[in-house]
Amino acid sequence: MGDSRNRLHDTGYHSDRVKTVLDVNRHLTEARERILEEARRKAKMIVEEAEREAESIVKKAEEEWKKRAMEEENRILEEARREAALKTSGARRLSRLRISQEMASIIDELFKQAENGLNHLDLLEVEKSLENLLTDSLKYVDKPRKVYVSEKDVETVRRILSRLGLGYVEVAPAEIRGGLILESESGILVDNSYESRLKLARRALTPLIRKKLWG
């Protein structure tokens, strides 16, 4: 009977130990689950934080890239504008130069035609032209002394002077193409040579011709 009590006591003891072990295991399992859950929660937080930081880094990088890209684009556009402005300015200068040269060429041609016209006057036209020029020159001279003319016009002018009652005025050949230069007794010269009149006409008429041709 004593043995029976011992066996019952041993059985109860072992049962308590098993229960205790099971309880410990359960607590350990629960603790492990809590630890794992906390670890997973913290890991998730770390991952989310890392993702936010990574997103922020990527966003900043994109903004920096866009900023640099925009700055580079603006720089390229500004360089292109400057280059275009230089080319446009150069083209305008070249255009003005060519227009100016063309204008000068046209005006030169007009006055060459005028010169050729004067060189091809017939004798009556030459005499009429010289008489008109002499009459105009006498307006500025009280006492004429000498008239300078082209060598080919010497006799024509002598006739004109005689006809005007100025036969005493000397006629001398000069290196001019046509027209005349009148000299007074006091040394005043009135230049009505064709060269001088064409020069004056060119100076006065060039602006008018330009305006007429190009507006």
Salt bridges, closest charged atoms under 4 A:
ASP23 OD1 - ARG26 NH2 3.77
GLU30 OE2 - ARG26 NH1 3.32
GLU30 OE1 - HIS27 ND1 3.96
GLU37 OE1 - ARG40 NH2 3.26
GLU38 OE2 - ARG41 NH2 2.35
GLU38 OE2 - LYS42 NZ 4.00
GLU49 OE1 - ARG52 NH2 2.60
GLU64 OE2 - ARG68 NE 3.01
GLU72 OE2 - ARG75 NH2 2.38
GLU78 OE1 - ARG81 NH1 3.57
GLU78 OE2 - ARG82 NH1 3.87
GLU79 OE2 - ARG75 NH1 2.62
GLU83 OE2 - LYS87 NZ 3.32
ASP108 OD1 - ARG202 NH2 2.26
GLU115 OE1 - ARG177 NH1 2.20
GLU127 OE1 - ARG159 NH2 3.26
GLU127 OE2 - ARG163 NH1 3.25
GLU131 OE1 - ARG163 NH2 2.96
ASP153 OD2 - LYS152 NZ 3.35
GLU155 OE2 - ARG158 NH1 2.83
GLU170 OE2 - LYS146 NZ 3.81
GLU183 OE2 - ARG145 NH2 2.94
